[in-house]
Amino acid sequence: MPITTDTQITDPHVLLDERDLSRSLKVSVRTVQAWRVKGGGPVFLKFNNRLVRYRPSDVDAWLASTAAANTSV
C-alpha cells in the first residue's frame, strides 16, 4: 500500500516532481536533489536536462527497500 493518502499522488499514471516527493516524505527539496546526484534515492525519470519526475510505484519500491528491523549491520 502506498504511503501517501493524496489521491493524485497514489494514481499510478501521475508522475511526481521533486516538490511532491519532498512533501510526501517530509524532507527538503535539496535532500531529494542530493539523493538524485549522489544516488541512494528512488529511481527517477529524466525527460530532458531539466525535467525530472518520479513514479509513485518507484518511490514505494525504494521505501520498501530501505526498511530495517534494527540498526545492526
MMTF fields as JSON, N, C-alpha, C and O atoms, coordinates in Angstrom:
{
  "mmtfVersion": "1.0.0",
  "mmtfProducer": "UNKNOWN",
  "numBonds": 291,
  "numAtoms": 292,
  "numGroups": 73,
  "numChains": 1,
  "numModels": 1,
  "chainsPerModel": [1],
  "groupsPerChain": [73],
  "chainIdList": ["A"],
  "bondAtomList": [4, 2, 8, 6, 12, 10, 16, 14, 20, 18, 24, 22, 28, 26, 32, 30, 36, 34, 40, 38, 44, 42, 48, 46, 52, 50, 56, 54, 60, 58, 64, 62, 68, 66, 72, 70, 76, 74, 80, 78, 84, 82, 88, 86, 92, 90, 96, 94, 100, 98, 104, 102, 108, 106, 112, 110, 116, 114, 120, 118, 124, 122, 128, 126, 132, 130, 136, 134, 140, 138, 144, 142, 148, 146, 152, 150, 156, 154, 160, 158, 164, 162, 168, 166, 172, 170, 176, 174, 180, 178, 184, 182, 188, 186, 192, 190, 196, 194, 200, 198, 204, 202, 208, 206, 212, 210, 216, 214, 220, 218, 224, 222, 228, 226, 232, 230, 236, 234, 240, 238, 244, 242, 248, 246, 252, 250, 256, 254, 260, 258, 264, 262, 268, 266, 272, 270, 276, 274, 280, 278, 284, 282, 288, 286],
  "bondOrderList": [1, 1, 1, 1, 1, 1, 1, 1, 1, 1, 1, 1, 1, 1, 1, 1, 1, 1, 1, 1, 1, 1, 1, 1, 1, 1, 1, 1, 1, 1, 1, 1, 1, 1, 1, 1, 1, 1, 1, 1, 1, 1, 1, 1, 1, 1, 1, 1, 1, 1, 1, 1, 1, 1, 1, 1, 1, 1, 1, 1, 1, 1, 1, 1, 1, 1, 1, 1, 1, 1, 1, 1],
  "groupList": [{"groupName": "MET", "atomNameList": ["N", "CA", "C", "O"], "elementList": ["N", "C", "C", "O"], "formalChargeList": [0, 0, 0, 0], "bondAtomList": [1, 0, 2, 1, 3, 2], "bondOrderList": [1, 1, 2], "singleLetterCode": "M", "chemCompType": "L-PEPTIDE LINKING"}, {"groupName": "PRO", "atomNameList": ["N", "CA", "C", "O"], "elementList": ["N", "C", "C", "O"], "formalChargeList": [0, 0, 0, 0], "bondAtomList": [1, 0, 2, 1, 3, 2], "bondOrderList": [1, 1, 2], "singleLetterCode": "P", "chemCompType": "L-PEPTIDE LINKING"}, {"groupName": "ILE", "atomNameList": ["N", "CA", "C", "O"], "elementList": ["N", "C", "C", "O"], "formalChargeList": [0, 0, 0, 0], "bondAtomList": [1, 0, 2, 1, 3, 2], "bondOrderList": [1, 1, 2], "singleLetterCode": "I", "chemCompType": "L-PEPTIDE LINKING"}, {"groupName": "THR", "atomNameList": ["N", "CA", "C", "O"], "elementList": ["N", "C", "C", "O"], "formalChargeList": [0, 0, 0, 0], "bondAtomList": [1, 0, 2, 1, 3, 2], "bondOrderList": [1, 1, 2], "singleLetterCode": "T", "chemCompType": "L-PEPTIDE LINKING"}, {"groupName": "ASP", "atomNameList": ["N", "CA", "C", "O"], "elementList": ["N", "C", "C", "O"], "formalChargeList": [0, 0, 0, 0], "bondAtomList": [1, 0, 2, 1, 3, 2], "bondOrderList": [1, 1, 2], "singleLetterCode": "D", "chemCompType": "L-PEPTIDE LINKING"}, {"groupName": "GLN", "atomNameList": ["N", "CA", "C", "O"], "elementList": ["N", "C", "C", "O"], "formalChargeList": [0, 0, 0, 0], "bondAtomList": [1, 0, 2, 1, 3, 2], "bondOrderList": [1, 1, 2], "singleLetterCode": "Q", "chemCompType": "L-PEPTIDE LINKING"}, {"groupName": "HIS", "atomNameList": ["N", "CA", "C", "O"], "elementList": ["N", "C", "C", "O"], "formalChargeList": [0, 0, 0, 0], "bondAtomList": [1, 0, 2, 1, 3, 2], "bondOrderList": [1, 1, 2], "singleLetterCode": "H", "chemCompType": "L-PEPTIDE LINKING"}, {"groupName": "VAL", "atomNameList": ["N", "CA", "C", "O"], "elementList": ["N", "C", "C", "O"], "formalChargeList": [0, 0, 0, 0], "bondAtomList": [1, 0, 2, 1, 3, 2], "bondOrderList": [1, 1, 2], "singleLetterCode": "V", "chemCompType": "L-PEPTIDE LINKING"}, {"groupName": "LEU", "atomNameList": ["N", "CA", "C", "O"], "elementList": ["N", "C", "C", "O"], "formalChargeList": [0, 0, 0, 0], "bondAtomList": [1, 0, 2, 1, 3, 2], "bondOrderList": [1, 1, 2], "singleLetterCode": "L", "chemCompType": "L-PEPTIDE LINKING"}, {"groupName": "GLU", "atomNameList": ["N", "CA", "C", "O"], "elementList": ["N", "C", "C", "O"], "formalChargeList": [0, 0, 0, 0], "bondAtomList": [1, 0, 2, 1, 3, 2], "bondOrderList": [1, 1, 2], "singleLetterCode": "E", "chemCompType": "L-PEPTIDE LINKING"}, {"groupName": "ARG", "atomNameList": ["N", "CA", "C", "O"], "elementList": ["N", "C", "C", "O"], "formalChargeList": [0, 0, 0, 0], "bondAtomList": [1, 0, 2, 1, 3, 2], "bondOrderList": [1, 1, 2], "singleLetterCode": "R", "chemCompType": "L-PEPTIDE LINKING"}, {"groupName": "SER", "atomNameList": ["N", "CA", "C", "O"], "elementList": ["N", "C", "C", "O"], "formalChargeList": [0, 0, 0, 0], "bondAtomList": [1, 0, 2, 1, 3, 2], "bondOrderList": [1, 1, 2], "singleLetterCode": "S", "chemCompType": "L-PEPTIDE LINKING"}, {"groupName": "LYS", "atomNameList": ["N", "CA", "C", "O"], "elementList": ["N", "C", "C", "O"], "formalChargeList": [0, 0, 0, 0], "bondAtomList": [1, 0, 2, 1, 3, 2], "bondOrderList": [1, 1, 2], "singleLetterCode": "K", "chemCompType": "L-PEPTIDE LINKING"}, {"groupName": "ALA", "atomNameList": ["N", "CA", "C", "O"], "elementList": ["N", "C", "C", "O"], "formalChargeList": [0, 0, 0, 0], "bondAtomList": [1, 0, 2, 1, 3, 2], "bondOrderList": [1, 1, 2], "singleLetterCode": "A", "chemCompType": "L-PEPTIDE LINKING"}, {"groupName": "TRP", "atomNameList": ["N", "CA", "C", "O"], "elementList": ["N", "C", "C", "O"], "formalChargeList": [0, 0, 0, 0], "bondAtomList": [1, 0, 2, 1, 3, 2], "bondOrderList": [1, 1, 2], "singleLetterCode": "W", "chemCompType": "L-PEPTIDE LINKING"}, {"groupName": "GLY", "atomNameList": ["N", "CA", "C", "O"], "elementList": ["N", "C", "C", "O"], "formalChargeList": [0, 0, 0, 0], "bondAtomList": [1, 0, 2, 1, 3, 2], "bondOrderList": [1, 1, 2], "singleLetterCode": "G", "chemCompType": "PEPTIDE LINKING"}, {"groupName": "PHE", "atomNameList": ["N", "CA", "C", "O"], "elementList": ["N", "C", "C", "O"], "formalChargeList": [0, 0, 0, 0], "bondAtomList": [1, 0, 2, 1, 3, 2], "bondOrderList": [1, 1, 2], "singleLetterCode": "F", "chemCompType": "L-PEPTIDE LINKING"}, {"groupName": "ASN", "atomNameList": ["N", "CA", "C", "O"], "elementList": ["N", "C", "C", "O"], "formalChargeList": [0, 0, 0, 0], "bondAtomList": [1, 0, 2, 1, 3, 2], "bondOrderList": [1, 1, 2], "singleLetterCode": "N", "chemCompType": "L-PEPTIDE LINKING"}, {"groupName": "TYR", "atomNameList": ["N", "CA", "C", "O"], "elementList": ["N", "C", "C", "O"], "formalChargeList": [0, 0, 0, 0], "bondAtomList": [1, 0, 2, 1, 3, 2], "bondOrderList": [1, 1, 2], "singleLetterCode": "Y", "chemCompType": "L-PEPTIDE LINKING"}],
  "groupTypeList": [0, 1, 2, 3, 3, 4, 3, 5, 2, 3, 4, 1, 6, 7, 8, 8, 4, 9, 10, 4, 8, 11, 10, 11, 8, 12, 7, 11, 7, 10, 3, 7, 5, 13, 14, 10, 7, 12, 15, 15, 15, 1, 7, 16, 8, 12, 16, 17, 17, 10, 8, 7, 10, 18, 10, 1, 11, 4, 7, 4, 13, 14, 8, 13, 11, 3, 13, 13, 13, 17, 3, 11, 7],
  "groupIdList": [1, 2, 3, 4, 5, 6, 7, 8, 9, 10, 11, 12, 13, 14, 15, 16, 17, 18, 19, 20, 21, 22, 23, 24, 25, 26, 27, 28, 29, 30, 31, 32, 33, 34, 35, 36, 37, 38, 39, 40, 41, 42, 43, 44, 45, 46, 47, 48, 49, 50, 51, 52, 53, 54, 55, 56, 57, 58, 59, 60, 61, 62, 63, 64, 65, 66, 67, 68, 69, 70, 71, 72, 73],
  "secStructList": [7, 7, 1, 7, 7, 7, 2, 2, 2, 2, 7, 6, 6, 7, 7, 5, 7, 2, 2, 2, 2, 2, 2, 2, 2, 6, 7, 7, 2, 2, 2, 2, 2, 2, 2, 2, 2, 2, 1, 7, 1, 7, 7, 7, 3, 3, 1, 1, 1, 1, 7, 3, 3, 5, 7, 2, 2, 2, 2, 2, 2, 2, 2, 2, 2, 6, 7, 7, 1, 7, 1, 7, 7],
  "xCoordList": [0.848, 0.0, 0.888, 1.837, 0.59, 1.39, 1.33, 0.336, 2.389, 2.443, 1.646, 1.334, 1.312, 0.62, -0.884, -1.393, -1.586, -3.042, -3.678, -4.889, -2.905, -3.402, -3.751, -2.894, -5.0, -5.453, -4.596, -4.271, -4.232, -3.417, -2.074, -1.598, -1.468, -0.15, -0.223, 0.72, -1.29, -1.383, -1.858, -1.815, -2.307, -2.697, -1.432, -0.484, -1.403, -0.184, 0.194, 1.321, -0.724, -0.447, 0.077, 0.472, 0.082, 0.579, 2.054, 2.462, 2.84, 4.263, 4.489, 3.865, 5.384, 5.694, 6.889, 7.831, 6.865, 8.072, 8.806, 8.326, 9.944, 10.738, 10.027, 10.233, 9.206, 8.448, 7.395, 7.225, 6.684, 5.698, 6.373, 5.872, 7.509, 8.227, 8.719, 8.596, 9.269, 9.786, 8.664, 8.841, 7.519, 6.369, 5.878, 5.582, 5.793, 5.302, 6.203, 5.718, 7.521, 8.482, 8.904, 9.643, 8.422, 8.76, 10.276, 10.854, 10.883, 12.3, 12.382, 11.412, 13.523, 13.677, 13.859, 14.237, 13.58, 13.82, 15.31, 15.682, 16.157, 17.606, 18.016, 18.924, 17.347, 17.631, 17.289, 18.069, 16.14, 15.731, 16.749, 17.119, 17.192, 18.187, 19.513, 20.156, 19.92, 21.166, 21.068, 22.023, 19.931, 19.747, 19.925, 20.55, 19.385, 19.456, 20.899, 21.324, 21.647, 23.033, 23.961, 24.786, 23.828, 24.735, 24.29, 25.08, 23.03, 22.486, 21.892, 22.093, 21.166, 20.582, 19.119, 18.469, 18.584, 17.175, 16.36, 16.876, 15.097, 14.252, 14.661, 15.258, 14.327, 14.552, 13.765, 12.645, 14.356, 13.673, 13.681, 14.463, 12.805, 12.723, 13.24, 12.874, 14.079, 14.622, 14.247, 14.713, 13.406, 12.89, 13.745, 13.734, 14.459, 15.417, 16.401, 16.446, 17.16, 18.163, 17.57, 18.272, 16.28, 15.705, 14.48, 14.155, 13.789, 12.523, 12.744, 13.033, 12.601, 12.781, 11.462, 10.824, 11.053, 9.812, 10.037, 10.975, 9.158, 9.218, 7.885, 6.826, 7.936, 6.723, 6.41, 7.308, 5.162, 4.802, 5.199, 5.611, 5.082, 5.454, 6.951, 7.354, 7.785, 9.232, 9.561, 10.456, 8.841, 9.048, 8.665, 9.393, 7.524, 7.096, 8.095, 8.38, 8.628, 9.621, 10.896, 11.488, 11.318, 12.511, 12.303, 13.187, 11.136, 10.839, 10.867, 11.414, 10.285, 10.283, 11.714, 12.026, 12.578, 13.957, 14.785, 15.834, 14.335, 15.087, 14.612, 15.165, 13.598, 13.062, 14.1, 14.818, 14.166, 15.111, 14.421, 13.607, 14.77, 14.203, 14.999, 14.456, 16.291, 17.122, 18.318, 18.46, 19.164, 20.287, 21.586, 22.592, 21.592, 22.826, 23.074, 22.14, 24.338, 24.716, 24.731, 25.029],
  "yCoordList": [-1.184, 0.0, 1.239, 1.316, 2.213, 3.431, 4.208, 4.144, 4.935, 5.683, 6.972, 7.546, 7.438, 8.715, 8.521, 7.465, 9.541, 9.477, 10.386, 10.321, 11.215, 12.118, 11.303, 10.604, 11.388, 10.598, 10.85, 9.919, 12.096, 12.423, 11.705, 11.204, 11.65, 11.041, 9.523, 8.905, 8.91, 7.45, 6.947, 5.742, 7.828, 7.44, 6.995, 7.772, 5.749, 5.245, 5.982, 5.845, 6.757, 7.467, 8.88, 9.563, 9.317, 10.644, 10.536, 9.64, 11.441, 11.486, 12.601, 13.66, 12.352, 13.317, 14.159, 13.652, 15.436, 16.235, 16.223, 15.627, 16.866, 16.802, 17.469, 17.067, 18.466, 19.095, 18.144, 18.034, 17.451, 16.465, 15.398, 15.032, 14.913, 13.868, 14.375, 13.679, 15.567, 16.1, 16.31, 16.034, 16.795, 16.964, 15.617, 15.469, 14.654, 13.327, 12.661, 12.014, 12.825, 12.183, 13.085, 12.664, 14.335, 15.304, 15.533, 15.534, 15.725, 16.092, 17.326, 17.675, 17.975, 19.163, 18.782, 17.658, 19.751, 19.551, 19.317, 18.522, 19.989, 19.801, 18.357, 17.819, 17.736, 16.332, 15.444, 14.561, 15.667, 14.894, 15.095, 14.139, 16.318, 16.603, 15.903, 15.377, 15.895, 15.225, 13.72, 13.109, 13.123, 11.691, 11.42, 10.43, 12.287, 12.095, 12.204, 11.423, 13.15, 13.368, 12.283, 11.741, 11.97, 11.033, 9.584, 8.676, 9.358, 8.001, 7.698, 8.442, 6.614, 6.222, 6.576, 6.12, 7.378, 7.741, 6.892, 5.94, 7.234, 6.472, 6.673, 7.686, 5.692, 5.78, 6.973, 7.234, 7.689, 8.85, 8.771, 8.033, 9.539, 9.665, 11.045, 12.041, 11.106, 12.383, 12.572, 11.835, 13.557, 13.773, 14.72, 14.651, 15.571, 16.45, 16.895, 16.292, 17.893, 18.316, 18.866, 18.956, 19.239, 19.886, 19.204, 19.425, 18.384, 17.809, 16.42, 15.45, 16.355, 15.109, 14.765, 15.628, 13.503, 13.041, 11.685, 10.961, 11.362, 10.104, 9.383, 9.996, 8.078, 7.256, 6.872, 6.448, 7.011, 6.6, 5.15, 4.843, 4.269, 2.864, 2.718, 1.87, 3.541, 3.501, 4.039, 3.527, 5.065, 5.614, 4.567, 4.36, 3.911, 2.874, 1.716, 1.194, 1.313, 0.228, 0.648, -0.149, 1.884, 2.38, 2.414, 2.024, 2.879, 2.908, 1.503, 1.291, 0.554, -0.841, -1.369, -2.142, -0.959, -1.46, -0.844, -1.384, 0.276, 0.93, 0.516, 0.953, -0.317, -0.745, -1.582, -2.385, -1.383, -2.123, -2.521, -1.778, -3.697, -4.18, -3.685, -3.563, -3.397, -2.883, -2.157, -2.094, -1.617, -0.82, -1.6, -1.038, -2.866, -3.65, -4.009, -4.137, -4.165, -4.477, -5.951, -6.397],
  "zCoordList": [0.0, 0.0, 0.0, 0.779, -0.867, -0.927, 0.386, 1.11, 0.685, 1.936, 1.881, 2.924, 0.69, 0.575, 0.603, 0.225, 1.05, 1.087, 0.053, -0.159, -0.583, -1.608, -2.854, -3.396, -3.31, -4.453, -5.684, -6.421, -5.905, -7.071, -7.01, -8.029, -5.854, -5.734, -5.831, -6.325, -5.385, -5.438, -6.798, -7.046, -7.683, -9.036, -9.776, -9.888, -10.285, -10.92, -12.204, -12.679, -12.768, -14.008, -13.766, -14.711, -12.526, -12.188, -11.836, -11.097, -12.363, -12.034, -11.021, -11.096, -10.079, -9.027, -9.424, -10.033, -9.088, -9.235, -7.894, -6.929, -7.831, -6.595, -5.421, -4.276, -5.678, -4.583, -4.029, -2.815, -4.933, -4.488, -3.623, -2.56, -4.095, -3.365, -2.018, -1.01, -1.993, -0.731, 0.285, 1.471, -0.174, 0.737, 1.249, 2.435, 0.371, 0.747, 1.786, 2.714, 1.624, 2.53, 3.691, 4.581, 3.668, 4.716, 4.825, 5.912, 3.66, 3.574, 2.678, 2.005, 2.673, 1.843, 0.372, 0.042, -0.495, -1.92, -2.15, -3.013, -1.398, -1.51, -1.205, -1.839, -0.237, 0.077, -1.107, -1.465, -1.715, -2.896, -4.022, -4.702, -4.216, -5.25, -4.953, -5.861, -3.689, -3.303, -3.545, -4.025, -3.218, -3.495, -4.98, -5.362, -5.812, -7.255, -7.739, -8.591, -7.213, -7.649, -7.102, -7.838, -5.822, -5.159, -5.246, -4.988, -5.606, -5.611, -4.254, -3.294, -4.18, -2.914, -2.767, -1.826, -3.673, -3.62, -4.582, -5.168, -4.744, -5.662, -7.124, -7.487, -7.939, -9.378, -9.916, -9.477, -10.864, -11.436, -12.949, -13.549, -13.544, -14.994, -15.375, -14.751, -16.385, -16.824, -18.286, -19.155, -18.551, -19.896, -20.722, -21.951, -20.085, -20.758, -19.687, -18.615, -19.938, -18.955, -17.668, -16.661, -17.679, -16.505, -15.929, -14.762, -16.705, -16.27, -15.652, -16.353, -14.335, -13.59, -12.917, -12.314, -13.018, -12.401, -11.75, -12.085, -10.815, -10.079, -10.204, -10.066, -10.465, -10.457, -9.015, -8.288, -8.588, -7.229, -6.931, -5.812, -7.905, -7.686, -7.417, -6.621, -8.075, -7.826, -6.435, -5.762, -6.011, -4.666, -3.62, -2.649, -3.818, -2.874, -2.82, -1.742, -3.978, -4.019, -3.293, -2.566, -3.486, -2.809, -1.292, -0.528, -0.869, 0.564, 1.152, 2.234, 0.45, 0.927, 1.029, 1.935, 0.11, 0.13, 1.252, 1.605, 1.821, 2.884, 4.286, 5.295, 4.325, 5.631, 6.383, 5.786, 7.685, 8.528, 9.842, 10.39, 10.316, 11.569, 12.77, 13.868, 12.568, 13.653, 13.057, 11.836, 13.896, 13.398, 13.266, 12.833, 13.624, 13.497, 12.036, 11.245, 11.699, 10.319, 10.085, 8.977]
}
